[in-house]
Amino acid sequence: MPTQDVFDFDRSVEQAWRRFTLRLEGVLSMMDETEPLTLEPSDGDPWRVQFCQEERDKLTARVSGADPSEGESLVLRGWQATEQGFQMIDDQDECARLGAAVVTAIREVFLEEHPIFLDSNVLAEILQEPSIADEVDSVDGSPGADQPIVYAGLDEIQLGAVVADELATILGGVVMRDQSGDFVVRAGSTMIFIRITPDAKEVRLFSVLVHDITGRSRAAEVLNDINTHARWVRFHLSRDKIILTMSVMASPFVPAHLRQAVAEVTNIADGVDELLAESLHGRTTFPDSD
């Protein structure tokens, strides 16, 4: 099975941003003066964008918390410097243009990799797709108190719901699912995608460890050596990216196996991505794992 077909990270991310931009446009088109909309990173970085309607039929987007280098980049992209930060004003009828300008700044200036790692003060539905965690009607298998839980005969929707519940338990909170249907987990300086196959026979975990590598021949040699010693995971070279993958059989589905796989991929991904990036002259998904 070609790695490109299964783990097309670039395509998945572009789809996520397009869907996010369209939903943001819908929110802005209905916005009034009663409550501003704020977008900010969930990892605690200081920047934020606030939308408000200060004049009838006009929308203002304000950016605060940008450092000097980021401020220069904003000005080059058409933002106006003010005492409070940077702003852009446009007609509400042109909210698609304003929303696109903000998304461009978030991606190109503040280097956010994925919209799922943004927070909003209102209308959180613009940030992620609805969960399907309540869509399981029944599963087969009635394990005893000392037996592992096993789910048999699940279809794709049911398996997605069971996986969502297990991930919520592992992560201790709400599970994020992107516009491609993948679950997304932040792991230090990288992020892990968890994908359910359409036939519900497999749960695939993958993570882009390094972007923009130079020297594919050397990278291939390094990965061949690593794969010789790797037990459960595999490292792949896809264009200028290094991707880590692991599969969990799901027919039947054993939640404990998913828990072990998430722990394994998380530990490896966040443990080697920076070393590989330095060795192969690339970059990690998030520049700072703190």
C-alpha positions as a LaTeX table, in Angstrom:
\begin{tabular}{lrrr}
\hline
Residue & $x$ (\AA) & $y$ (\AA) & $z$ (\AA) \\
\hline
Met1 & 0.00 & 0.00 & 0.00 \\
Pro2 & 1.67 & 3.30 & $-1.04$ \\
Thr3 & 2.60 & 5.54 & 1.86 \\
Gln4 & 1.54 & 8.59 & $-0.14$ \\
Asp5 & $-2.05$ & 7.32 & $-0.48$ \\
Val6 & $-2.46$ & 6.59 & 3.21 \\
Phe7 & $-0.48$ & 9.34 & 4.88 \\
Asp8 & $-0.84$ & 12.42 & 2.70 \\
Phe9 & $-0.16$ & 14.90 & 5.47 \\
Asp10 & $-0.08$ & 17.97 & 3.23 \\
Arg11 & $-3.44$ & 17.18 & 1.65 \\
Ser12 & $-5.02$ & 16.49 & 5.03 \\
Val13 & $-3.77$ & 19.76 & 6.49 \\
Glu14 & $-4.83$ & 21.80 & 3.45 \\
Gln15 & $-8.33$ & 20.31 & 3.64 \\
Ala16 & $-8.52$ & 21.14 & 7.34 \\
Trp17 & $-7.57$ & 24.79 & 6.74 \\
Arg18 & $-10.01$ & 25.14 & 3.84 \\
Arg19 & $-12.88$ & 23.81 & 5.91 \\
Phe20 & $-11.88$ & 26.00 & 8.84 \\
Thr21 & $-11.71$ & 29.10 & 6.62 \\
Leu22 & $-15.17$ & 28.44 & 5.20 \\
Arg23 & $-16.71$ & 28.02 & 8.67 \\
Leu24 & $-14.94$ & 31.14 & 9.88 \\
Glu25 & $-16.41$ & 33.05 & 6.93 \\
Gly26 & $-19.88$ & 31.86 & 7.91 \\
Val27 & $-19.45$ & 33.09 & 11.48 \\
Leu28 & $-18.09$ & 36.48 & 10.35 \\
Ser29 & $-20.94$ & 36.99 & 7.90 \\
Met30 & $-23.46$ & 36.86 & 10.79 \\
Met31 & $-21.40$ & 38.75 & 13.35 \\
Asp32 & $-22.79$ & 41.83 & 15.12 \\
Glu33 & $-21.50$ & 44.23 & 17.75 \\
Thr34 & $-22.67$ & 42.21 & 20.75 \\
Glu35 & $-19.68$ & 39.90 & 21.16 \\
Pro36 & $-16.23$ & 39.81 & 19.57 \\
Leu37 & $-14.71$ & 36.56 & 18.33 \\
Thr38 & $-11.23$ & 35.62 & 19.53 \\
Leu39 & $-8.88$ & 33.05 & 18.05 \\
Glu40 & $-5.72$ & 32.05 & 19.91 \\
Pro41 & $-3.30$ & 29.10 & 20.05 \\
Ser42 & $-4.08$ & 26.34 & 22.50 \\
Asp43 & $-0.40$ & 25.91 & 23.40 \\
Gly44 & $-0.15$ & 29.22 & 25.25 \\
Asp45 & 1.73 & 31.30 & 22.65 \\
Pro46 & 1.02 & 35.00 & 23.26 \\
Trp47 & $-0.55$ & 36.00 & 19.94 \\
Arg48 & $-4.29$ & 36.27 & 19.42 \\
Val49 & $-6.71$ & 37.57 & 16.80 \\
Gln50 & $-9.95$ & 39.32 & 17.73 \\
Phe51 & $-12.78$ & 40.11 & 15.31 \\
Cys52 & $-15.30$ & 42.80 & 16.16 \\
Gln53 & $-17.89$ & 45.01 & 14.50 \\
Glu54 & $-17.25$ & 48.62 & 15.50 \\
Glu55 & $-18.99$ & 50.22 & 12.54 \\
Arg56 & $-22.12$ & 49.11 & 10.77 \\
Asp57 & $-21.31$ & 46.68 & 7.95 \\
Lys58 & $-17.59$ & 46.83 & 8.80 \\
Leu59 & $-15.44$ & 44.18 & 10.49 \\
Thr60 & $-12.12$ & 44.74 & 12.22 \\
Ala61 & $-9.53$ & 42.04 & 12.85 \\
Arg62 & $-6.91$ & 42.90 & 15.48 \\
Val63 & $-3.74$ & 40.97 & 16.22 \\
Ser64 & $-1.99$ & 41.31 & 19.57 \\
Gly65 & 0.98 & 39.55 & 21.12 \\
Ala66 & 3.12 & 39.52 & 17.97 \\
Asp67 & 6.88 & 39.85 & 18.44 \\
Pro68 & 8.85 & 42.36 & 16.30 \\
Ser69 & 9.67 & 39.85 & 13.57 \\
Glu70 & 6.05 & 38.70 & 13.38 \\
Gly71 & 4.93 & 42.32 & 13.29 \\
Glu72 & 7.13 & 43.01 & 10.29 \\
Ser73 & 5.65 & 40.01 & 8.51 \\
Leu74 & 2.12 & 41.22 & 9.25 \\
Val75 & 2.85 & 44.67 & 7.81 \\
Leu76 & 4.24 & 43.07 & 4.65 \\
Arg77 & 0.94 & 41.21 & 4.32 \\
Gly78 & $-1.13$ & 44.38 & 4.47 \\
Trp79 & $-1.81$ & 44.75 & 8.22 \\
Gln80 & $-1.78$ & 48.23 & 9.72 \\
Ala81 & 0.38 & 48.83 & 12.80 \\
Thr82 & $-1.44$ & 50.52 & 15.72 \\
Glu83 & $-0.71$ & 51.19 & 19.39 \\
Gln84 & $-2.63$ & 48.06 & 20.33 \\
Gly85 & $-0.97$ & 45.81 & 17.76 \\
Phe86 & $-2.00$ & 45.29 & 14.13 \\
Gln87 & $-5.35$ & 45.55 & 12.45 \\
Met88 & $-7.19$ & 45.03 & 9.20 \\
Ile89 & $-10.64$ & 46.45 & 8.40 \\
Asp90 & $-12.95$ & 45.30 & 5.64 \\
Asp91 & $-16.62$ & 45.37 & 4.64 \\
Gln92 & $-18.65$ & 42.61 & 6.24 \\
Asp93 & $-19.76$ & 41.67 & 2.75 \\
Glu94 & $-16.09$ & 40.86 & 2.11 \\
Cys95 & $-15.70$ & 38.72 & 5.23 \\
Ala96 & $-14.28$ & 35.89 & 3.10 \\
Arg97 & $-11.36$ & 38.16 & 2.19 \\
Leu98 & $-10.79$ & 39.18 & 5.82 \\
Gly99 & $-11.05$ & 35.62 & 7.07 \\
Ala100 & $-8.58$ & 34.42 & 4.45 \\
Ala101 & $-6.13$ & 37.16 & 5.44 \\
Val102 & $-6.33$ & 36.11 & 9.09 \\
Val103 & $-5.86$ & 32.42 & 8.26 \\
Thr104 & $-2.84$ & 33.32 & 6.12 \\
Ala105 & $-1.35$ & 35.24 & 9.05 \\
Ile106 & $-2.00$ & 32.37 & 11.44 \\
Arg107 & $-0.30$ & 29.91 & 9.12 \\
Glu108 & 2.53 & 31.96 & 7.61 \\
Val109 & 3.37 & 34.41 & 10.40 \\
Phe110 & 2.56 & 32.46 & 13.55 \\
Leu111 & 3.37 & 29.09 & 11.93 \\
Glu112 & 0.37 & 27.18 & 13.23 \\
Glu113 & 0.34 & 23.76 & 11.57 \\
His114 & $-3.31$ & 22.81 & 12.01 \\
Pro115 & $-6.56$ & 24.63 & 12.95 \\
Ile116 & $-7.40$ & 22.00 & 15.51 \\
Phe117 & $-4.80$ & 23.58 & 17.80 \\
Leu118 & $-6.67$ & 26.89 & 17.95 \\
Asp119 & $-9.03$ & 27.97 & 20.72 \\
Ser120 & $-12.02$ & 30.29 & 20.42 \\
Asn121 & $-13.94$ & 32.20 & 23.05 \\
Val122 & $-17.26$ & 31.59 & 21.29 \\
Leu123 & $-18.68$ & 29.34 & 18.60 \\
Ala124 & $-16.20$ & 26.52 & 19.13 \\
Glu125 & $-17.82$ & 24.59 & 16.30 \\
Ile126 & $-15.75$ & 26.58 & 13.81 \\
Leu127 & $-12.68$ & 24.79 & 15.12 \\
Gln128 & $-13.52$ & 21.12 & 14.68 \\
Glu129 & $-16.00$ & 18.66 & 13.29 \\
Pro130 & $-18.74$ & 17.19 & 15.51 \\
Ser131 & $-17.84$ & 14.12 & 17.52 \\
Ile132 & $-19.50$ & 10.80 & 16.76 \\
Ala133 & $-18.86$ & 9.41 & 20.23 \\
Asp134 & $-22.56$ & 8.85 & 20.88 \\
Glu135 & $-23.29$ & 6.88 & 17.72 \\
Val136 & $-22.56$ & 3.33 & 18.95 \\
Asp137 & $-25.78$ & 1.38 & 19.45 \\
Ser138 & $-24.38$ & $-2.01$ & 20.38 \\
Val139 & $-21.25$ & $-4.12$ & 20.36 \\
Asp140 & $-20.61$ & $-7.82$ & 20.62 \\
Gly141 & $-18.76$ & $-9.42$ & 23.49 \\
Ser142 & $-19.45$ & $-9.42$ & 27.20 \\
Pro143 & $-16.08$ & $-9.66$ & 28.95 \\
Gly144 & $-15.84$ & $-10.68$ & 32.55 \\
Ala145 & $-14.34$ & $-8.48$ & 35.22 \\
Asp146 & $-10.86$ & $-9.91$ & 34.68 \\
Gln147 & $-11.02$ & $-10.13$ & 30.88 \\
Pro148 & $-9.90$ & $-7.45$ & 28.42 \\
Ile149 & $-12.66$ & $-5.53$ & 26.68 \\
Val150 & $-13.15$ & $-6.71$ & 23.11 \\
Tyr151 & $-15.48$ & $-5.18$ & 20.49 \\
Ala152 & $-16.47$ & $-7.38$ & 17.55 \\
Gly153 & $-18.49$ & $-6.68$ & 14.42 \\
Leu154 & $-18.10$ & $-2.88$ & 14.42 \\
Asp155 & $-18.58$ & $-0.81$ & 11.31 \\
Glu156 & $-16.57$ & 2.36 & 10.60 \\
Ile157 & $-18.93$ & 4.68 & 12.50 \\
Gln158 & $-19.13$ & 2.42 & 15.54 \\
Leu159 & $-15.38$ & 1.88 & 15.61 \\
Gly160 & $-14.85$ & 5.64 & 15.41 \\
Ala161 & $-17.09$ & 6.16 & 18.42 \\
Val162 & $-15.32$ & 3.47 & 20.47 \\
Val163 & $-11.91$ & 4.90 & 19.53 \\
Ala164 & $-13.12$ & 8.40 & 20.51 \\
Asp165 & $-14.21$ & 7.15 & 23.92 \\
Glu166 & $-10.91$ & 5.36 & 24.52 \\
Leu167 & $-8.86$ & 8.39 & 23.45 \\
Ala168 & $-10.93$ & 10.61 & 25.75 \\
Thr169 & $-10.04$ & 8.28 & 28.61 \\
Ile170 & $-6.35$ & 8.25 & 27.66 \\
Leu171 & $-6.12$ & 12.02 & 27.24 \\
Gly172 & $-8.43$ & 12.93 & 30.09 \\
Gly173 & $-10.54$ & 15.32 & 28.07 \\
Val174 & $-12.26$ & 16.14 & 24.80 \\
Val175 & $-10.92$ & 14.35 & 21.74 \\
Met176 & $-10.10$ & 16.49 & 18.72 \\
Arg177 & $-11.05$ & 15.23 & 15.27 \\
Asp178 & $-10.08$ & 17.06 & 12.12 \\
Gln179 & $-12.00$ & 17.66 & 8.93 \\
Ser180 & $-10.60$ & 14.50 & 7.33 \\
Gly181 & $-12.03$ & 12.39 & 10.13 \\
Asp182 & $-8.66$ & 11.73 & 11.79 \\
Phe183 & $-8.23$ & 12.06 & 15.52 \\
Val184 & $-5.37$ & 14.44 & 16.35 \\
Val185 & $-3.18$ & 14.34 & 19.45 \\
Arg186 & $-0.44$ & 16.85 & 20.33 \\
Ala187 & 2.76 & 15.14 & 21.48 \\
Gly188 & 5.39 & 17.70 & 22.42 \\
Ser189 & 6.99 & 19.01 & 19.25 \\
Thr190 & 4.93 & 16.82 & 16.94 \\
Met191 & 1.34 & 15.66 & 16.49 \\
Ile192 & $-0.14$ & 12.23 & 15.98 \\
Phe193 & $-3.00$ & 11.37 & 13.63 \\
Ile194 & $-5.20$ & 8.35 & 14.33 \\
Arg195 & $-7.17$ & 7.11 & 11.33 \\
Ile196 & $-9.87$ & 4.45 & 11.01 \\
Thr197 & $-9.90$ & 2.55 & 7.72 \\
Pro198 & $-13.20$ & 2.49 & 5.80 \\
Asp199 & $-13.50$ & $-1.27$ & 6.26 \\
Ala200 & $-13.09$ & $-0.89$ & 10.06 \\
Lys201 & $-10.38$ & $-3.58$ & 10.06 \\
Glu202 & $-7.53$ & $-1.36$ & 11.20 \\
Val203 & $-6.66$ & 1.75 & 13.20 \\
Arg204 & $-3.59$ & 3.53 & 11.81 \\
Leu205 & $-1.42$ & 5.91 & 13.79 \\
Phe206 & 0.98 & 8.22 & 11.99 \\
Ser207 & 3.03 & 11.28 & 12.76 \\
Val208 & 5.10 & 13.59 & 10.58 \\
Leu209 & 8.32 & 13.77 & 12.56 \\
Val210 & 10.40 & 15.99 & 10.30 \\
His211 & 9.52 & 18.43 & 7.52 \\
Asp212 & 11.69 & 20.00 & 4.79 \\
Ile213 & 14.60 & 17.56 & 5.01 \\
Thr214 & 17.57 & 17.90 & 2.69 \\
Gly215 & 19.38 & 14.93 & 1.23 \\
Arg216 & 16.88 & 12.15 & 0.50 \\
Ser217 & 19.63 & 9.56 & $-0.03$ \\
Arg218 & 21.08 & 10.09 & 3.41 \\
Ala219 & 17.60 & 10.15 & 4.93 \\
Ala220 & 16.78 & 6.81 & 3.30 \\
Glu221 & 19.95 & 5.27 & 4.72 \\
Val222 & 19.21 & 6.57 & 8.20 \\
Leu223 & 15.64 & 5.27 & 8.12 \\
Asn224 & 16.73 & 1.87 & 6.83 \\
Asp225 & 19.06 & 1.54 & 9.82 \\
Ile226 & 16.35 & 2.64 & 12.24 \\
Asn227 & 13.75 & 0.28 & 10.76 \\
Thr228 & 16.13 & $-2.64$ & 11.17 \\
His229 & 15.90 & $-2.20$ & 14.94 \\
Ala230 & 12.34 & $-0.87$ & 15.27 \\
Arg231 & 9.94 & $-3.43$ & 16.70 \\
Trp232 & 6.38 & $-2.18$ & 16.13 \\
Val233 & 6.68 & 1.12 & 14.31 \\
Arg234 & 8.00 & 1.97 & 10.87 \\
Phe235 & 9.68 & 5.10 & 9.55 \\
His236 & 8.89 & 6.25 & 6.00 \\
Leu237 & 10.37 & 8.86 & 3.68 \\
Ser238 & 7.68 & 10.75 & 1.75 \\
Arg239 & 9.03 & 13.56 & $-0.42$ \\
Asp240 & 10.71 & 15.88 & 2.09 \\
Lys241 & 9.05 & 14.42 & 5.20 \\
Ile242 & 9.78 & 11.60 & 7.61 \\
Ile243 & 6.64 & 9.83 & 8.78 \\
Leu244 & 6.27 & 7.38 & 11.66 \\
Thr245 & 3.49 & 4.78 & 11.36 \\
Met246 & 1.95 & 2.00 & 13.42 \\
Ser247 & $-1.14$ & $-0.15$ & 12.86 \\
Val248 & $-3.59$ & $-1.70$ & 15.32 \\
Met249 & $-5.80$ & $-4.53$ & 14.08 \\
Ala250 & $-9.46$ & $-3.71$ & 14.77 \\
Ser251 & $-11.44$ & $-6.85$ & 13.97 \\
Pro252 & $-12.00$ & $-7.43$ & 16.79 \\
Phe253 & $-10.99$ & $-4.15$ & 18.44 \\
Val254 & $-9.23$ & $-4.28$ & 21.80 \\
Pro255 & $-9.04$ & $-0.82$ & 23.46 \\
Ala256 & $-5.98$ & $-1.86$ & 25.46 \\
His257 & $-4.08$ & $-2.35$ & 22.21 \\
Leu258 & $-4.91$ & 1.20 & 21.13 \\
Arg259 & $-3.77$ & 2.51 & 24.50 \\
Gln260 & $-0.42$ & 0.73 & 24.10 \\
Ala261 & $-0.04$ & 1.98 & 20.52 \\
Val262 & $-0.73$ & 5.60 & 21.46 \\
Ala263 & 1.86 & 5.39 & 24.25 \\
Glu264 & 4.42 & 3.81 & 21.93 \\
Val265 & 3.97 & 6.27 & 19.08 \\
Thr266 & 3.87 & 9.26 & 21.44 \\
Asn267 & 7.08 & 8.28 & 23.21 \\
Ile268 & 8.95 & 7.54 & 19.99 \\
Ala269 & 7.64 & 10.51 & 18.01 \\
Asp270 & 8.43 & 13.11 & 20.64 \\
Gly271 & 11.66 & 11.34 & 21.50 \\
Val272 & 13.34 & 11.25 & 18.09 \\
Asp273 & 11.82 & 14.02 & 15.96 \\
Glu274 & 14.22 & 16.72 & 17.13 \\
Leu275 & 17.24 & 14.43 & 16.73 \\
Leu276 & 16.20 & 13.48 & 13.21 \\
Ala277 & 15.47 & 17.10 & 12.32 \\
Glu278 & 18.92 & 18.17 & 13.45 \\
Ser279 & 20.65 & 15.25 & 11.73 \\
Leu280 & 18.80 & 15.67 & 8.42 \\
His281 & 18.61 & 19.48 & 8.45 \\
Gly282 & 14.81 & 19.64 & 8.66 \\
Arg283 & 12.33 & 20.98 & 11.16 \\
Thr284 & 9.85 & 19.52 & 13.61 \\
Thr285 & 6.10 & 20.22 & 13.38 \\
Phe286 & 6.24 & 22.56 & 16.38 \\
Pro287 & 9.52 & 24.43 & 16.84 \\
Asp288 & 9.35 & 24.35 & 20.61 \\
Ser289 & 8.15 & 21.30 & 22.53 \\
Asp290 & 7.67 & 23.19 & 25.80 \\
\hline
\end{tabular}
